[in-house]
Amino acid sequence: MEVEELNLIRALSEDLAALKVKVEGIEGMLETLVELYTDAFYEVRGEYLDKLERIRREGDFESFRDITELKRAIEAEGYDHNAKFF
């Protein structure tokens, strides 16, 4: 390739890197806006909060040191995709 072509490719690569940074920034802003919108217009029903508190108090929980240990436990017990949690 000629020097001119290499310079053009380098410039395009730099532009793509700059666009990537801008897109990631926009994604972050959109996530924040969605969270703000959700918090502003939706309210958690009291019965759900009561149910979550009851589960926290009475639930039978397991702790895992890391994600690998959790993955092994799930694979060992199997996972029921049709299980109902509430």
Secondary structure, DSSP 8 states (H G I E B T S, - for coil): --HHHHHHHHHHHHHHHHHHHHHHHHHHHHHHHHHHHHHHH----HHHHHHHHHHHHH------SSHHHHHHHHHHH---TT----
